[in-house]
Amino acid sequence: MTEIACPYVTHPRIMVLGVQPGKPPFRIVEIDGEVVAEARAITDVLMVAAEAGITVHDLDDPDVVRWVGGDKHHWTLR
C-alpha cells in the first residue's frame, strides 16, 4: 500500500532526521517543517520541543515524533 492509498497518514510536528557526521555526531530536528536545532541526545529533542511549546509524552508515538534514519536510541554513524 502506498501512502497515497492510506486513509490516514500522520504529519507529526517533530521530525528528527538521520545522524550527521560531526564531533560528536548529531541529528537535525525540524518542527513544523522548519529546521530548529541539532540534537546530540534524546534530551535535546525534548528541550527543543518544550521551547516550541510541544509536550512530548511518548517519543515512540508516530503522531508526535517521526524518527528518520534510526530510532530514538540511534545517535552514532553506522
PLY file of the C-alpha trace (Angstrom):
ply
format ascii 1.0
element vertex 78
property float x
property float y
property float z
element edge 77
property int vertex1
property int vertex2
end_header
0.00 0.00 0.00
1.33 3.43 -0.85
0.98 6.46 1.39
-1.44 7.99 -1.10
-3.72 4.97 -0.72
-3.50 5.05 3.07
-6.63 6.58 4.62
-4.61 8.15 7.47
-1.10 9.50 7.11
0.39 11.21 10.13
2.19 14.51 9.87
3.93 14.88 13.22
5.09 18.33 14.27
8.54 17.00 15.23
10.84 15.26 12.78
14.28 14.01 13.81
16.46 13.36 10.77
19.26 10.82 10.37
22.64 11.03 12.10
25.05 13.57 10.61
28.84 13.35 10.87
30.40 15.58 13.48
32.30 15.50 16.73
30.06 14.35 18.30
27.55 13.16 15.64
24.18 14.91 15.70
20.66 14.75 14.30
18.79 17.68 12.81
15.43 18.46 14.42
12.58 20.01 12.46
9.42 21.41 13.99
6.50 22.19 11.68
8.84 21.72 8.69
11.44 24.21 9.88
14.96 23.26 10.97
15.27 24.38 14.58
18.19 22.55 16.17
20.96 20.00 16.17
20.35 17.28 18.75
23.06 15.10 20.21
20.77 13.14 22.56
17.11 12.44 23.29
17.12 15.17 25.93
17.99 17.75 23.26
14.90 16.72 21.28
12.72 17.08 24.38
14.18 20.51 25.24
13.65 21.82 21.69
10.07 20.53 21.74
9.42 22.22 25.10
10.85 25.51 23.81
8.35 25.27 20.93
5.51 24.64 23.39
5.13 20.96 22.49
4.73 18.48 25.32
6.00 15.02 24.37
4.59 12.18 26.45
5.72 9.32 24.20
8.77 9.54 21.92
7.57 6.37 20.15
4.23 7.89 19.10
4.44 8.46 15.31
1.71 11.10 15.58
4.09 13.20 17.70
7.64 12.42 16.52
8.95 10.90 13.30
12.42 9.36 13.55
14.20 9.22 10.18
17.29 7.06 9.73
17.09 5.29 13.07
15.04 5.31 16.24
15.38 7.39 19.38
18.37 5.31 20.53
20.40 5.79 17.33
22.92 8.63 17.76
26.08 7.37 16.04
27.02 6.80 12.42
26.83 3.19 11.26
0 1
1 2
2 3
3 4
4 5
5 6
6 7
7 8
8 9
9 10
10 11
11 12
12 13
13 14
14 15
15 16
16 17
17 18
18 19
19 20
20 21
21 22
22 23
23 24
24 25
25 26
26 27
27 28
28 29
29 30
30 31
31 32
32 33
33 34
34 35
35 36
36 37
37 38
38 39
39 40
40 41
41 42
42 43
43 44
44 45
45 46
46 47
47 48
48 49
49 50
50 51
51 52
52 53
53 54
54 55
55 56
56 57
57 58
58 59
59 60
60 61
61 62
62 63
63 64
64 65
65 66
66 67
67 68
68 69
69 70
70 71
71 72
72 73
73 74
74 75
75 76
76 77
